Amino acid sequence: MNRSRPRPVAGLAVVPACAPLAGCTSSGRGSGSSAPSSPPVPLLSGTSAPQLQSEYVSTINKVLPSVVLIRTQRDLGSGIVFDSSGDIVTNYHVVGSATKFQVVLSGSTQPLAATLVGPIRRTISL
């Protein structure tokens, strides 16, 4: 059986301009909690394709504002605004050994300077 290995994750701290986006998570509370605000929708029993698509679109609309573009000297990647402090979580390979970062918030074209807070076990960086 082929098991996938967990991918390293990295995180960045960004200027407070993205702090309001922390409330754009699926919980809608802005606390960083992953607890859903409503019970999960069953995906297999009794769910029609249009209903499933509607739930998918609704979920994307809830989380998309918290997704950011991350630019380094050599690469592009994405991340998610993690908390109200403006911390962003991304895969470690996105930041790698880079020392300069720019983040573009969802719905914006203006890049913001970001600072690497540090990798967490070379799997998650913040």
N, C-alpha and C positions, 0 to 999 in steps of 0.2 A: 504494500500500500504506500503510495506516495504522499507524504505529509508535507505541507508547506511550512516553511520556517517563518517565524514572526519577523516582520521587517522592522529595522531600526526606525525610531522616530526622533525628531528633533523639535526644539521649541525656540521661539523668539519672543522678545519683549518689544512692543511697538509703542509709539507715542500714544497718549491717551485718546486719540481720535477714534480708535476702534473699540474702546471700552463699552460704548453703548451697544455694540453688536453682540455682546455676551448674552443679552436677553433674547437673541434670535435662535436659540437652540430649541430642540424639540420640546423641552420641558416648559419653555416660555418663562421661567422664573429668573433666569440670569444668575443662578447660584452655582452653575457648573454641575448641578445635579443631573444625573442621567435618568432619574425617575420620570416615567411618562406621566403626562397630565390626564390621560384617559387610558382605558384598557386597550391593549393591542388588538388590532383587527385581525381575525383569523384569515389566513391567506388561502387555505385549501378547501375547507368545508363550506360549501354554499356561496363562495365568492365568484361573481361573474367577472369576465375580463374587463368590461367598462368600469365596474366598481373597483377592481384592483388598480386600474389605471388612474382612477380618480384619487384613490388613497396615495398612490405613488406621487402624483402631481402635488397633492397637498403636503406631503412630507418634504419634497424638494423645495417647495415655496417657503416652508418653515425654516429649513436649515441653510438654504443658499446664501442669505445675507451674512452668515458667519464664515463663509468660505473666502479665503484670500489667495492671491497670487504672490509667490515669493520669488524674488530675483536675486541671484548671487552673481559673482563675477563671471561664472561660466555656465550656470544652469538656471532653469525655471522649475518651479514646483508649486504645490498648493499646500495650504494649511487651514486650520480652523481656529477662530477666536475661541479661546478656552475659558476665560474668566473676565470679570469686570475690570481687571487691572490692565487689560490689553495683551495678556500673554497669548501666544499662538503656538499650537502644537502641530508638528509636521514630521514626516519621515526623516530619519537621520541622513539618508543619502541625499536629501534635498540640500541640506546645509554642508554636509561633509566637512572639508577643511577650510571652507570659505570664511573670510573675516569681515566682509561687508555684505549687507543685506538691504533690500528694499521690499516693501510690502505694498500691494495695491488692494484696497478694500473692494468688496463686491459693489458694483454700481458706480465705481470711480475709475478714473484714469490717472489720478495723481499718486505717484509713488511716495511712500513714507519711509524714513530711515528706521531700521530695526537693529536690535542688539541681541546677539546670542546669549541666552542666560546659561545654557549648558545642556549637554546630553545627559540623559538618565539611562545609565547602563548601556550606552551606545545603541539603545533601541528607541528611546524617546528623547527628544531634546525639547527644551523649553526656552 
